[in-house]
Amino acid sequence: MLGNLFKKKSMYKFSEPENTACMVCSHVLENNAPILYVSHDQEDGMWQFLCGAKNHETQHAKIIGLFEATNIDSTINELHEMPLGVGATRETINDSWQPFKI
C-alpha cells in the first residue's frame, strides 16, 4: 500500500502545494463523470476541475486538495504549467486538452 502512495505522489507535477484548494463538481468527485473542463482563475489562482456539464448549481461545487484531484484523474497533470486566466477542454478523457483564454 505504501508503494502505491509514493507512486501516485511521483506523478504530481503541479508547482502549487498538494493541499492547494481547488474546486471540483460532485459528478467528478463521486466518479460519475470524467474531468473535461479545467480553468485556472486569473483573479485568485483557483483551479477548477469539472465534468463540463452546463447545468451545475451551487450544491455541485466541492472543495478538495490539488493532489486529490490528480488522484481522481492523473491526466490533469498535463496542465500543470497552464497560466492564470486560461482554461482547457476536451471531448473525452482520451482526447487532447484544447486551451482557451478565459
N, C-alpha and C positions, 0 to 999 in steps of 0.2 A: 504494500500500500504506500509506504513512504517513497518508493521508487517512482510510482505514478505521480505523486505530488511534485517531486523535483522535476520530473519530465515535463509536466504541464507548465511549471514555473519557467523553464528554459524557453518556452515558446512565447513568453510575454515580451513584446517588443516596444511597448509604449514608453516614452520618457517620463510620463507622469507617474507618481507613486501608485502602487497597486490598489490602494484603498481610496483612490480618487472617486468621488461620487459621480455617477453617470445615470442617465435615465434609460429605462427600457420599458416597453409596453408589456402588459400582463401576458399577451399572446406569446411573446418571446420568452419571458421568464418561466412560463409554465410549459415550454417546449411544444406549444401548439402551432407555432409558425416560425419560419427562419427569419434572420435579420436580413432585410432587403433595402433598408433606408438608414443611412448614418448621417449625422450632422455634427459639426464642431463649431459651437456658437461663438460668434465674434465678440459679443459683449462680456460673457462670463467664462468662456472656455469650456463650457459643459459639453460633454459628448452625449449624443442620443443614439440609441440602437433600437430601431423599430422594425415592425414587420411590413410596413408600407401601406397598411390599410388606411383608408381616408376617413373612417368613422370613429377615430379614437376620441374618448371622453376622459375627463379628469380621473375617473376611477381606474382607468387603464394604465396610468403612469406609476411606475415603480422605480425606486432609487436603489442601486446596487453599487458595488465597487467595480472599478475598471477591470481588475483581474478576474472577477467573477464573470464579467461579460465575455472575456476572452475564453473562459472555460465553456461558456454556452456555445460559442462559435469562434473557433480559433482563426477562421479566415479574416476576421476583422483586424487581425494583426497586420494585414497588408496595408491598412490605413494609418499605421502608427505615426507617419510623418505628415498627415493631412493637416494643412494650416487652418487657423481660425477663419471662420467665415466661409467655409467650404463644406459641401455635403457630397455624398456618393449614393448611388442607387444601383440595383441590379434586378433583373427579372426573376432569376432563380439563384439558389445557393451555388450552383455550378458556373454561373456567368461571371464575367469580369466586372469589377466596380467601375461605374461611369461617374466621374466627378462633375460637380456643378457649383457655381458660386451662389451663396445664399443671399 
